[in-house]
Amino acid sequence: MLRCDQRGRVLLPKAVREEYGKEFVLVKAPKELVLLPAPRDALKDLARMGREAGLHHYSLKAIKKMIGEEAVREVRKSLG
């Protein structure tokens, strides 16, 4: 279990930082928060995923929304 200090900071264990880096995206889902490692180049990764998924005709904003929705579904699924 992790706790916030008086300033609201959470200290991640060294092993977690070494494996996943120091930057994370906070995903808010109903009744839970999930930390995901931040991509090194989010726009480049997003464009690649869009091409691979055949989504080149969607706007970047629409693709980001779809990815966010899918991420929340995957987290919920993995948590049971």
N, C-alpha and C positions, 0 to 999 in steps of 0.2 A: 504494500500500500504506500502511496506517495502522499505527502502533505504539503500544503502551501505554507510559506513562512509569513511573517507579519506584513510583508509587502506584496503578497500574492504570488510569489515565485515558487516554482516547483523545481527541485534538483533531481535530475535524472542520474541514475547510477552510471559510473564510468563505462561499464561494459555496454550499456545501451548507447551512450554517446559514441563510443568507438565503432559499434556496429552500424548505427543508423545516421550518424552525423549530429550536428548541433542545431539544425533548423527543421522545424516541424510545422505541419498544417493542423490546426485545431478544427475538427469536424464536430458540429453540434448535432446530435440526434436526440430524439425524445428520451429524456431521463438519463442521458449519458453523454460524455465527451470522449472523443477518440483522437489521439495524436497519430498522425501519419508523417513519415519522413518527407520533407520537402524535396521535390525534384530539383535537380541541378539547373536545368533550363526548362522551365514549365511550358513556355510557349512552343519551343521546339518539340518537346515530348507530346504536347497536345496536338500539334499539326501532324506529327507522324502517326499518332493513334487515329486521328481523323481520316487520314489517307488510307491506313490499313483497314479501317472499318467501313470504308466507302462513304464517308460523310463529307467529302470535299465540297458538296453543294450546300452545306449548312454554314451559318455564320459562326465565328469563333465563340460568340456569346452563347449561342444555342448548344454548341458542342460542350462548352464548359458546364452549362446547366445539366446536360445529360450525364456527363461524367460525375458531377457532384451527386446527382440522384442515384446513380449506379453505385457510387462509393458508399453511400448511406445504406443502400440495400445489402451490399456485401458485408458491411460491418454488422448489421443486424443479423444476417444469416450466420455469420461466423460466431456470434455471441449466443446463438440458440434462440 
